[in-house]
Amino acid sequence: MIDVYNALPQIAQYILVLLGVVFCKISFNKISPSLTQQSAFIFYRFYCQQLAEKVNKEKNSDSQRKIAGFIASVITITPLMIIVWLFEEFIAVPIIWQALLLFAALGSFNLNNLGKAVATQLNVQDKYQAKQTLSPWLSRDSDQLSPIGISKACIEMLILRKFQQQFAIGFFFIFIGPLAALSFRLLLETHYSWNIKHHQFRFFGRFINKTINILQWLPSRLFLLLLVLTSINQNILLFWRLVKKLFFTNNNSIFIAYCAYILGIKLGGVAMYSKNKIRRVSFNDQGQQPQAKDIIATMKQLNLVMTLAFGILISIVIVTAILVKQ
């Protein structure tokens, strides 16, 4: 078995590691559902907040804040990656090291349970508890969210977290390697901490925001392709015509817009960040306002996408294993 694994091309080896780590994380979440990946980077987020307080001064000009954000990003992430890269030289069994880095990089696989909990609380009209459950996972303000706002925020969070912390990290792991996957997760956490939608980070977080958008472009288009393949119906050409203008935009708007159309709901629009109203792009203005049932529908759609992705990966491993044996 080990000989077969060693004979496989590197991409197939990485796929097997990814499948094994995902299985471990899913099992771990079932054993301890209350312990999520949210807490894994809590110290890193705390560091980012403290660093921003030190160097992101209101008295500085906009250009000074941009430069400070660039320097802060470089001095935060680069040393960590160099340390991890150097430490790899001392690892006798590379597959274990790869699995550990991927385990740390991948986000929580408890998102379905979270979505179900929010939907259940909304169905029994427990708005307060729904906000309490969802709030730690949001960047926007949640204090004044209505049931419709909670549903919309939950749906958008599920879409983005599934893509960013599962799909995109898996993409970078398979095609570049474990160090790239962990680097992307650290960039993500920095982006969450210095989100430019919060007025105090509008310029300070500009560099990290653009970096994340550039890195996400290709995996987000692959994610969109899987969304299309798992939602084929008589309206697919119409939906594509509606979202194709977003294909070359440097953000995640295209697959959020596509989800809005296939679910028949409104997404995007106005949201509150640090007590300030931000007018985001809205999608599918002719759709219905999101409800609790749409959270469940979103999870089902995302589960189809992830299942198809894993099916493709398993097929690649099987085909390469057959070719190696011949």
Contacts in CASP RR format, 6 or more apart in sequence:
PFRMAT RR
TARGET T0000
AUTHOR 0000-0000-0000
METHOD contacts of the structure
MODEL  1
MIDVYNALPQIAQYILVLLGVVFCKISFNKISPSLTQQSAFIFYRFYCQQ
LAEKVNKEKNSDSQRKIAGFIASVITITPLMIIVWLFEEFIAVPIIWQAL
LLFAALGSFNLNNLGKAVATQLNVQDKYQAKQTLSPWLSRDSDQLSPIGI
SKACIEMLILRKFQQQFAIGFFFIFIGPLAALSFRLLLETHYSWNIKHHQ
FRFFGRFINKTINILQWLPSRLFLLLLVLTSINQNILLFWRLVKKLFFTN
NNSIFIAYCAYILGIKLGGVAMYSKNKIRRVSFNDQGQQPQAKDIIATMK
QLNLVMTLAFGILISIVIVTAILVKQ
4 321 0 8 1.000
4 324 0 8 1.000
4 325 0 8 1.000
5 13 0 8 1.000
5 16 0 8 1.000
7 324 0 8 1.000
8 16 0 8 1.000
8 317 0 8 1.000
8 320 0 8 1.000
8 321 0 8 1.000
8 324 0 8 1.000
9 320 0 8 1.000
11 174 0 8 1.000
11 175 0 8 1.000
11 316 0 8 1.000
11 320 0 8 1.000
12 316 0 8 1.000
12 317 0 8 1.000
12 320 0 8 1.000
12 321 0 8 1.000
13 95 0 8 1.000
14 98 0 8 1.000
14 173 0 8 1.000
14 174 0 8 1.000
14 177 0 8 1.000
15 174 0 8 1.000
15 313 0 8 1.000
15 314 0 8 1.000
15 316 0 8 1.000
15 317 0 8 1.000
16 317 0 8 1.000
17 95 0 8 1.000
17 98 0 8 1.000
17 99 0 8 1.000
17 102 0 8 1.000
17 173 0 8 1.000
18 102 0 8 1.000
18 170 0 8 1.000
18 173 0 8 1.000
18 174 0 8 1.000
18 313 0 8 1.000
19 310 0 8 1.000
19 313 0 8 1.000
19 314 0 8 1.000
19 317 0 8 1.000
20 99 0 8 1.000
21 99 0 8 1.000
21 102 0 8 1.000
21 103 0 8 1.000
21 106 0 8 1.000
22 106 0 8 1.000
22 109 0 8 1.000
22 310 0 8 1.000
24 103 0 8 1.000
25 103 0 8 1.000
25 106 0 8 1.000
25 107 0 8 1.000
25 109 0 8 1.000
26 109 0 8 1.000
29 36 0 8 1.000
29 108 0 8 1.000
29 109 0 8 1.000
29 110 0 8 1.000
29 113 0 8 1.000
33 110 0 8 1.000
33 113 0 8 1.000
36 108 0 8 1.000
36 110 0 8 1.000
37 106 0 8 1.000
37 107 0 8 1.000
37 108 0 8 1.000
37 110 0 8 1.000
37 165 0 8 1.000
38 108 0 8 1.000
38 136 0 8 1.000
38 137 0 8 1.000
40 104 0 8 1.000
40 107 0 8 1.000
41 185 0 8 1.000
41 189 0 8 1.000
44 186 0 8 1.000
44 189 0 8 1.000
45 189 0 8 1.000
45 192 0 8 1.000
45 193 0 8 1.000
47 76 0 8 1.000
48 76 0 8 1.000
48 189 0 8 1.000
48 190 0 8 1.000
48 193 0 8 1.000
48 194 0 8 1.000
49 193 0 8 1.000
51 72 0 8 1.000
51 76 0 8 1.000
52 72 0 8 1.000
52 193 0 8 1.000
52 194 0 8 1.000
52 200 0 8 1.000
52 201 0 8 1.000
52 204 0 8 1.000
55 68 0 8 1.000
55 69 0 8 1.000
55 71 0 8 1.000
55 72 0 8 1.000
55 204 0 8 1.000
56 65 0 8 1.000
56 68 0 8 1.000
56 69 0 8 1.000
56 72 0 8 1.000
56 200 0 8 1.000
56 201 0 8 1.000
56 204 0 8 1.000
57 65 0 8 1.000
58 200 0 8 1.000
60 68 0 8 1.000
62 203 0 8 1.000
63 203 0 8 1.000
65 203 0 8 1.000
65 204 0 8 1.000
66 203 0 8 1.000
66 204 0 8 1.000
66 205 0 8 1.000
66 206 0 8 1.000
66 207 0 8 1.000
68 204 0 8 1.000
69 194 0 8 1.000
69 204 0 8 1.000
69 205 0 8 1.000
69 206 0 8 1.000
69 207 0 8 1.000
69 208 0 8 1.000
70 207 0 8 1.000
72 204 0 8 1.000
73 187 0 8 1.000
73 190 0 8 1.000
73 207 0 8 1.000
73 208 0 8 1.000
73 211 0 8 1.000
76 186 0 8 1.000
76 190 0 8 1.000
77 183 0 8 1.000
77 186 0 8 1.000
77 187 0 8 1.000
77 190 0 8 1.000
80 186 0 8 1.000
81 179 0 8 1.000
81 182 0 8 1.000
81 183 0 8 1.000
81 186 0 8 1.000
84 101 0 8 1.000
84 179 0 8 1.000
84 182 0 8 1.000
85 179 0 8 1.000
88 94 0 8 1.000
88 97 0 8 1.000
88 179 0 8 1.000
91 97 0 8 1.000
97 178 0 8 1.000
98 177 0 8 1.000
98 178 0 8 1.000
101 178 0 8 1.000
101 179 0 8 1.000
101 181 0 8 1.000
101 182 0 8 1.000
102 169 0 8 1.000
102 170 0 8 1.000
102 173 0 8 1.000
102 178 0 8 1.000
102 181 0 8 1.000
102 182 0 8 1.000
104 182 0 8 1.000
104 185 0 8 1.000
105 169 0 8 1.000
105 173 0 8 1.000
105 178 0 8 1.000
105 181 0 8 1.000
105 182 0 8 1.000
105 184 0 8 1.000
105 185 0 8 1.000
106 165 0 8 1.000
106 166 0 8 1.000
106 169 0 8 1.000
106 170 0 8 1.000
106 181 0 8 1.000
106 185 0 8 1.000
107 161 0 8 1.000
107 165 0 8 1.000
107 166 0 8 1.000
107 169 0 8 1.000
107 185 0 8 1.000
108 161 0 8 1.000
108 165 0 8 1.000
109 166 0 8 1.000
111 158 0 8 1.000
111 161 0 8 1.000
111 162 0 8 1.000
111 299 0 8 1.000
112 299 0 8 1.000
112 303 0 8 1.000
114 133 0 8 1.000
114 134 0 8 1.000
114 137 0 8 1.000
115 154 0 8 1.000
115 158 0 8 1.000
115 295 0 8 1.000
115 296 0 8 1.000
115 299 0 8 1.000
116 295 0 8 1.000
116 296 0 8 1.000
116 299 0 8 1.000
117 133 0 8 1.000
118 130 0 8 1.000
118 133 0 8 1.000
118 134 0 8 1.000
118 150 0 8 1.000
118 151 0 8 1.000
118 154 0 8 1.000
118 292 0 8 1.000
118 295 0 8 1.000
119 154 0 8 1.000
119 292 0 8 1.000
119 293 0 8 1.000
119 295 0 8 1.000
119 296 0 8 1.000
120 292 0 8 1.000
121 127 0 8 1.000
121 129 0 8 1.000
121 130 0 8 1.000
121 133 0 8 1.000
122 130 0 8 1.000
122 147 0 8 1.000
122 150 0 8 1.000
122 151 0 8 1.000
122 291 0 8 1.000
122 292 0 8 1.000
122 295 0 8 1.000
123 292 0 8 1.000
125 147 0 8 1.000
127 146 0 8 1.000
127 147 0 8 1.000
127 150 0 8 1.000
130 147 0 8 1.000
130 150 0 8 1.000
131 142 0 8 1.000
131 143 0 8 1.000
131 145 0 8 1.000
131 150 0 8 1.000
134 142 0 8 1.000
134 150 0 8 1.000
134 153 0 8 1.000
134 154 0 8 1.000
134 157 0 8 1.000
135 142 0 8 1.000
137 157 0 8 1.000
137 161 0 8 1.000
138 153 0 8 1.000
138 157 0 8 1.000
139 192 0 8 1.000
139 195 0 8 1.000
139 197 0 8 1.000
139 198 0 8 1.000
139 273 0 8 1.000
140 153 0 8 1.000
140 197 0 8 1.000
140 271 0 8 1.000
140 272 0 8 1.000
140 273 0 8 1.000
141 271 0 8 1.000
141 272 0 8 1.000
141 273 0 8 1.000
141 274 0 8 1.000
141 275 0 8 1.000
142 150 0 8 1.000
142 153 0 8 1.000
144 272 0 8 1.000
145 153 0 8 1.000
147 291 0 8 1.000
147 292 0 8 1.000
148 289 0 8 1.000
148 290 0 8 1.000
148 291 0 8 1.000
149 290 0 8 1.000
151 289 0 8 1.000
151 290 0 8 1.000
151 291 0 8 1.000
151 292 0 8 1.000
151 294 0 8 1.000
151 295 0 8 1.000
152 265 0 8 1.000
152 266 0 8 1.000
152 267 0 8 1.000
152 268 0 8 1.000
152 289 0 8 1.000
152 290 0 8 1.000
153 271 0 8 1.000
154 295 0 8 1.000
155 259 0 8 1.000
155 263 0 8 1.000
155 265 0 8 1.000
155 267 0 8 1.000
155 290 0 8 1.000
155 294 0 8 1.000
155 295 0 8 1.000
155 298 0 8 1.000
156 256 0 8 1.000
156 267 0 8 1.000
156 268 0 8 1.000
158 295 0 8 1.000
158 298 0 8 1.000
158 299 0 8 1.000
158 302 0 8 1.000
159 255 0 8 1.000
159 256 0 8 1.000
159 259 0 8 1.000
159 298 0 8 1.000
159 302 0 8 1.000
160 252 0 8 1.000
160 256 0 8 1.000
162 302 0 8 1.000
162 305 0 8 1.000
162 306 0 8 1.000
163 216 0 8 1.000
163 219 0 8 1.000
163 220 0 8 1.000
163 223 0 8 1.000
163 252 0 8 1.000
163 255 0 8 1.000
164 188 0 8 1.000
164 216 0 8 1.000
165 185 0 8 1.000
165 188 0 8 1.000
166 306 0 8 1.000
167 219 0 8 1.000
167 222 0 8 1.000
167 223 0 8 1.000
167 305 0 8 1.000
167 306 0 8 1.000
167 309 0 8 1.000
168 184 0 8 1.000
168 215 0 8 1.000
168 216 0 8 1.000
168 219 0 8 1.000
168 220 0 8 1.000
168 223 0 8 1.000
169 181 0 8 1.000
169 184 0 8 1.000
169 185 0 8 1.000
170 181 0 8 1.000
171 218 0 8 1.000
171 219 0 8 1.000
171 222 0 8 1.000
172 180 0 8 1.000
172 181 0 8 1.000
172 183 0 8 1.000
172 184 0 8 1.000
172 215 0 8 1.000
172 219 0 8 1.000
173 180 0 8 1.000
173 181 0 8 1.000
174 313 0 8 1.000
184 215 0 8 1.000
187 208 0 8 1.000
187 211 0 8 1.000
187 212 0 8 1.000
187 215 0 8 1.000
188 212 0 8 1.000
190 208 0 8 1.000
191 205 0 8 1.000
191 208 0 8 1.000
191 209 0 8 1.000
191 212 0 8 1.000
194 201 0 8 1.000
194 204 0 8 1.000
194 205 0 8 1.000
194 208 0 8 1.000
194 209 0 8 1.000
195 201 0 8 1.000
195 205 0 8 1.000
195 209 0 8 1.000
195 273 0 8 1.000
196 202 0 8 1.000
196 203 0 8 1.000
196 205 0 8 1.000
196 206 0 8 1.000
196 209 0 8 1.000
197 271 0 8 1.000
197 273 0 8 1.000
197 278 0 8 1.000
198 273 0 8 1.000
198 274 0 8 1.000
198 276 0 8 1.000
199 273 0 8 1.000
199 274 0 8 1.000
199 276 0 8 1.000
200 274 0 8 1.000
210 250 0 8 1.000
213 250 0 8 1.000
213 251 0 8 1.000
213 252 0 8 1.000
214 250 0 8 1.000
216 251 0 8 1.000
216 252 0 8 1.000
217 250 0 8 1.000
220 252 0 8 1.000
220 254 0 8 1.000
220 255 0 8 1.000
221 247 0 8 1.000
221 254 0 8 1.000
223 255 0 8 1.000
223 305 0 8 1.000
224 254 0 8 1.000
224 255 0 8 1.000
224 258 0 8 1.000
226 305 0 8 1.000
226 308 0 8 1.000
226 309 0 8 1.000
227 255 0 8 1.000
227 258 0 8 1.000
227 259 0 8 1.000
227 262 0 8 1.000
227 301 0 8 1.000
227 305 0 8 1.000
228 236 0 8 1.000
228 240 0 8 1.000
228 258 0 8 1.000
229 308 0 8 1.000
230 301 0 8 1.000
230 304 0 8 1.000
230 305 0 8 1.000
230 308 0 8 1.000
231 239 0 8 1.000
231 262 0 8 1.000
231 301 0 8 1.000
235 261 0 8 1.000
235 262 0 8 1.000
239 258 0 8 1.000
239 261 0 8 1.000
239 262 0 8 1.000
242 257 0 8 1.000
242 261 0 8 1.000
243 254 0 8 1.000
243 257 0 8 1.000
243 258 0 8 1.000
243 261 0 8 1.000
246 253 0 8 1.000
246 254 0 8 1.000
246 257 0 8 1.000
247 254 0 8 1.000
253 281 0 8 1.000
253 283 0 8 1.000
256 267 0 8 1.000
256 268 0 8 1.000
256 283 0 8 1.000
257 267 0 8 1.000
257 283 0 8 1.000
257 284 0 8 1.000
259 267 0 8 1.000
259 298 0 8 1.000
259 301 0 8 1.000
260 266 0 8 1.000
260 267 0 8 1.000
260 268 0 8 1.000
260 283 0 8 1.000
260 284 0 8 1.000
260 287 0 8 1.000
261 283 0 8 1.000
261 284 0 8 1.000
262 301 0 8 1.000
263 294 0 8 1.000
263 297 0 8 1.000
263 298 0 8 1.000
263 301 0 8 1.000
264 284 0 8 1.000
264 287 0 8 1.000
264 288 0 8 1.000
265 284 0 8 1.000
265 287 0 8 1.000
265 288 0 8 1.000
265 289 0 8 1.000
265 290 0 8 1.000
265 294 0 8 1.000
266 282 0 8 1.000
266 283 0 8 1.000
266 284 0 8 1.000
266 285 0 8 1.000
266 287 0 8 1.000
266 288 0 8 1.000
266 289 0 8 1.000
266 290 0 8 1.000
267 282 0 8 1.000
267 283 0 8 1.000
267 284 0 8 1.000
267 290 0 8 1.000
268 280 0 8 1.000
268 281 0 8 1.000
268 282 0 8 1.000
268 283 0 8 1.000
269 279 0 8 1.000
269 280 0 8 1.000
269 281 0 8 1.000
269 282 0 8 1.000
270 277 0 8 1.000
270 278 0 8 1.000
270 279 0 8 1.000
270 280 0 8 1.000
271 277 0 8 1.000
271 278 0 8 1.000
271 280 0 8 1.000
272 278 0 8 1.000
END
